[in-house]
Amino acid sequence: MSNIQTPIPEKTIERLSEYRRTLIACSRRGITHVFSHILAGMHGITAVQVRRDLMLIGFSSDTKKGYDVRVLIDFIDSILYSENTMKVAVIGMGHLGQAITKYFNSKELNIRITAAFDIDEAKIGQTIMDIPCYDVKDFEEVVSNNDISIVIISLPSSLAAQYAVPIINAGIKGVLNFTSVPLNFPQGIVVENFDITTILEKVAYFVKAAEENNNQ
């Protein structure tokens, strides 16, 4: 387990997650060691950046052979995850909620979606994507009884804000918000607002700009 004490920059955390996925793919192909410049090339960054990120988390290795893939995966795990599996709930089990659940629970993560919540009576009491779906009215009780610390919000945007108070009362520590309405919480709750529409429009803008430049 790492004994890192100072906060790690957000961008470094994002890259560590990306490195981890690449390393797992390498391991599955039987690759046991990888050099920093190879890992960097897979991510479109420099070898210096890779080495800086790994030095920042206190990882060192035999550079003559490259990084031991399995050892580095385990080390990054010790940075990103708690010792025990972190439990996650999803509020809103429509198409997006189900897709998110299927995606995350199929990955090799120490994070697991274990409960879902909805207002649709046809879904309440059912097992969806292999997890139980509860009435949102029972959110605080279910979260408390099942040691859930993170919630993913995949509701219609018009409904998102009304669940801020139940999330706070339930003691949730992290929120991933997939609606177009930014949500704010008191200090102590980590929030990531992920507006798919805005991100897609940003991509569309740069594609349009590139096409216009090419036509000039």
RORO-235707 format. One record per residue (C-alpha): y, x, z; residue number from 1. Coordinates in Angstrom, 3 decimals. Layout:
<atom <Y,X,Z>,NUM> ...
***
This chain:
<atom <0.000,0.000,0.000>,1> <atom <3.445,1.282,-0.905>,2> <atom <5.947,1.968,1.848>,3> <atom <9.048,1.464,-0.340>,4> <atom <11.934,0.420,1.918>,5> <atom <14.999,0.094,-0.333>,6> <atom <15.383,-2.824,-2.760>,7> <atom <14.209,-2.131,-6.304>,8> <atom <16.573,-3.111,-9.143>,9> <atom <15.762,-6.382,-10.883>,10> <atom <15.342,-4.739,-14.296>,11> <atom <12.884,-2.241,-12.852>,12> <atom <10.823,-5.065,-11.360>,13> <atom <10.746,-6.745,-14.767>,14> <atom <9.566,-3.538,-16.428>,15> <atom <6.910,-2.967,-13.764>,16> <atom <5.507,-6.414,-14.537>,17> <atom <5.469,-5.555,-18.235>,18> <atom <3.813,-2.183,-17.589>,19> <atom <1.160,-3.928,-15.521>,20> <atom <0.207,-6.293,-18.336>,21> <atom <0.024,-3.415,-20.814>,22> <atom <-2.084,-1.327,-18.431>,23> <atom <-4.515,-4.207,-17.891>,24> <atom <-4.882,-4.530,-21.667>,25> <atom <-5.530,-0.777,-21.885>,26> <atom <-8.137,-0.964,-19.136>,27> <atom <-9.959,-3.751,-20.959>,28> <atom <-10.167,-1.500,-24.021>,29> <atom <-11.731,1.280,-21.953>,30> <atom <-8.604,3.446,-21.761>,31> <atom <-8.625,5.304,-18.433>,32> <atom <-5.440,7.397,-18.697>,33> <atom <-2.104,6.966,-20.466>,34> <atom <0.889,9.276,-20.854>,35> <atom <4.437,8.115,-20.132>,36> <atom <5.508,8.460,-23.767>,37> <atom <2.617,6.251,-24.902>,38> <atom <3.462,3.575,-22.325>,39> <atom <7.120,3.864,-23.303>,40> <atom <6.336,3.427,-26.980>,41> <atom <4.475,0.201,-26.260>,42> <atom <7.637,-1.192,-24.656>,43> <atom <10.307,0.195,-26.949>,44> <atom <11.890,2.368,-24.257>,45> <atom <11.993,6.079,-23.488>,46> <atom <9.428,8.102,-21.560>,47> <atom <12.272,9.123,-19.250>,48> <atom <12.791,5.454,-18.320>,49> <atom <9.096,4.992,-17.550>,50> <atom <9.047,8.086,-15.345>,51> <atom <12.231,6.993,-13.562>,52> <atom <10.757,3.559,-12.832>,53> <atom <7.546,5.039,-11.431>,54> <atom <9.389,7.691,-9.419>,55> <atom <11.579,4.950,-7.979>,56> <atom <8.530,3.199,-6.520>,57> <atom <7.075,6.467,-5.272>,58> <atom <4.271,6.865,-7.793>,59> <atom <3.192,10.305,-8.960>,60> <atom <0.202,11.399,-10.978>,61> <atom <-1.482,14.259,-12.794>,62> <atom <0.750,14.566,-15.838>,63> <atom <-1.776,16.809,-17.601>,64> <atom <-4.134,13.857,-17.966>,65> <atom <-1.530,11.144,-17.910>,66> <atom <-1.388,8.231,-15.504>,67> <atom <-4.683,6.888,-14.218>,68> <atom <-4.557,3.338,-15.582>,69> <atom <-6.506,1.638,-12.801>,70> <atom <-4.703,3.528,-10.039>,71> <atom <-1.315,2.673,-11.518>,72> <atom <-2.238,-1.019,-11.829>,73> <atom <-3.213,-1.087,-8.164>,74> <atom <-0.021,0.736,-7.168>,75> <atom <2.194,-1.680,-9.086>,76> <atom <0.260,-4.540,-7.481>,77> <atom <1.190,-3.137,-4.076>,78> <atom <4.856,-3.286,-5.087>,79> <atom <4.899,-6.726,-6.712>,80> <atom <2.524,-8.681,-4.486>,81> <atom <1.756,-9.446,-0.877>,82> <atom <-1.660,-8.434,0.436>,83> <atom <-2.767,-12.069,0.263>,84> <atom <-2.585,-14.276,-2.816>,85> <atom <0.790,-16.001,-3.008>,86> <atom <0.441,-19.758,-3.438>,87> <atom <2.647,-21.692,-5.848>,88> <atom <3.349,-25.388,-6.386>,89> <atom <4.583,-27.110,-9.539>,90> <atom <6.897,-30.108,-9.379>,91> <atom <6.479,-32.081,-12.593>,92> <atom <3.119,-32.126,-14.367>,93> <atom <4.221,-33.194,-17.810>,94> <atom <3.423,-31.108,-20.884>,95> <atom <5.537,-28.172,-19.672>,96> <atom <4.149,-28.214,-16.131>,97> <atom <0.587,-28.296,-17.387>,98> <atom <1.236,-25.508,-19.892>,99> <atom <2.796,-23.335,-17.187>,100> <atom <-0.133,-23.978,-14.849>,101> <atom <-2.734,-23.185,-17.489>,102> <atom <-0.926,-20.015,-18.508>,103> <atom <-0.351,-18.521,-15.059>,104> <atom <-3.735,-19.411,-13.618>,105> <atom <-5.465,-17.719,-16.546>,106> <atom <-3.824,-14.360,-15.791>,107> <atom <-4.941,-11.548,-13.504>,108> <atom <-2.210,-12.137,-10.947>,109> <atom <-2.120,-12.177,-7.179>,110> <atom <-0.166,-15.413,-7.597>,111> <atom <-1.945,-18.750,-7.898>,112> <atom <-0.714,-22.269,-8.605>,113> <atom <-2.619,-24.342,-6.061>,114> <atom <-0.828,-27.692,-5.972>,115> <atom <1.124,-29.996,-8.262>,116> <atom <3.513,-32.860,-7.605>,117> <atom <4.654,-35.762,-9.743>,118> <atom <6.123,-39.272,-9.565>,119> <atom <3.723,-40.698,-12.155>,120> <atom <1.153,-42.848,-10.345>,121> <atom <-1.349,-42.163,-13.126>,122> <atom <-1.297,-38.472,-12.196>,123> <atom <-1.039,-38.726,-8.406>,124> <atom <-4.424,-38.228,-6.762>,125> <atom <-5.880,-36.703,-9.916>,126> <atom <-7.008,-33.138,-10.600>,127> <atom <-4.947,-31.659,-13.418>,128> <atom <-5.645,-28.177,-14.775>,129> <atom <-8.135,-27.784,-11.908>,130> <atom <-5.523,-28.352,-9.188>,131> <atom <-4.752,-31.478,-7.132>,132> <atom <-1.673,-33.517,-8.005>,133> <atom <0.213,-35.116,-5.101>,134> <atom <3.018,-37.606,-4.764>,135> <atom <6.354,-35.776,-4.536>,136> <atom <7.036,-37.802,-1.405>,137> <atom <4.400,-35.654,0.318>,138> <atom <5.896,-32.359,-0.868>,139> <atom <7.035,-31.013,2.509>,140> <atom <3.771,-31.864,4.260>,141> <atom <1.500,-30.461,1.541>,142> <atom <3.521,-27.248,1.225>,143> <atom <3.464,-26.715,4.971>,144> <atom <-0.277,-27.392,5.306>,145> <atom <-1.234,-25.147,2.386>,146> <atom <0.974,-22.100,3.014>,147> <atom <2.809,-22.460,-0.317>,148> <atom <5.803,-20.131,-0.651>,149> <atom <6.951,-20.548,-4.277>,150> <atom <7.725,-23.631,-6.334>,151> <atom <8.097,-24.057,-10.099>,152> <atom <10.333,-26.928,-11.195>,153> <atom <9.418,-28.430,-14.572>,154> <atom <10.967,-31.873,-14.139>,155> <atom <13.429,-33.635,-16.437>,156> <atom <16.803,-32.015,-15.773>,157> <atom <18.272,-35.260,-14.483>,158> <atom <15.836,-35.259,-11.564>,159> <atom <15.907,-31.603,-10.564>,160> <atom <18.813,-31.591,-8.104>,161> <atom <17.294,-34.247,-5.838>,162> <atom <14.447,-31.894,-4.874>,163> <atom <16.693,-29.137,-3.519>,164> <atom <16.673,-30.525,0.033>,165> <atom <12.876,-31.051,0.220>,166> <atom <12.400,-27.488,-1.063>,167> <atom <14.686,-26.138,1.651>,168> <atom <13.077,-28.272,4.370>,169> <atom <9.580,-27.199,3.307>,170> <atom <10.418,-23.537,3.883>,171> <atom <9.932,-22.478,0.252>,172> <atom <10.986,-18.842,-0.301>,173> <atom <11.163,-18.688,-4.094>,174> <atom <12.088,-21.106,-6.891>,175> <atom <11.500,-20.796,-10.635>,176> <atom <13.598,-23.490,-12.276>,177> <atom <12.682,-24.454,-15.850>,178> <atom <15.280,-27.230,-16.150>,179> <atom <18.679,-26.944,-17.826>,180> <atom <20.460,-27.662,-14.521>,181> <atom <21.140,-24.476,-12.493>,182> <atom <20.054,-24.932,-8.889>,183> <atom <21.601,-23.155,-5.921>,184> <atom <19.942,-22.602,-2.568>,185> <atom <20.928,-20.985,0.735>,186> <atom <20.561,-17.258,1.202>,187> <atom <16.930,-16.392,1.836>,188> <atom <15.558,-18.436,-1.073>,189> <atom <15.118,-16.463,-4.290>,190> <atom <16.040,-18.543,-7.356>,191> <atom <15.454,-17.822,-11.026>,192> <atom <17.015,-20.399,-13.373>,193> <atom <15.191,-20.248,-16.709>,194> <atom <16.852,-22.468,-19.295>,195> <atom <14.593,-22.372,-22.360>,196> <atom <17.151,-24.201,-24.533>,197> <atom <19.917,-21.713,-23.781>,198> <atom <17.626,-18.758,-24.423>,199> <atom <16.448,-20.209,-27.733>,200> <atom <20.024,-20.948,-28.795>,201> <atom <20.978,-17.360,-27.954>,202> <atom <18.164,-16.081,-30.164>,203> <atom <19.208,-18.492,-32.924>,204> <atom <22.798,-17.235,-32.731>,205> <atom <21.816,-13.592,-33.188>,206> <atom <19.460,-14.497,-36.046>,207> <atom <22.317,-16.392,-37.716>,208> <atom <24.714,-13.475,-37.158>,209> <atom <22.214,-11.005,-38.642>,210> <atom <21.691,-13.216,-41.688>,211> <atom <25.453,-13.550,-42.217>,212> <atom <25.898,-9.754,-41.990>,213> <atom <23.125,-9.225,-44.520>,214> <atom <24.758,-11.647,-46.942>,215> <atom <28.144,-9.951,-46.835>,216> 
***
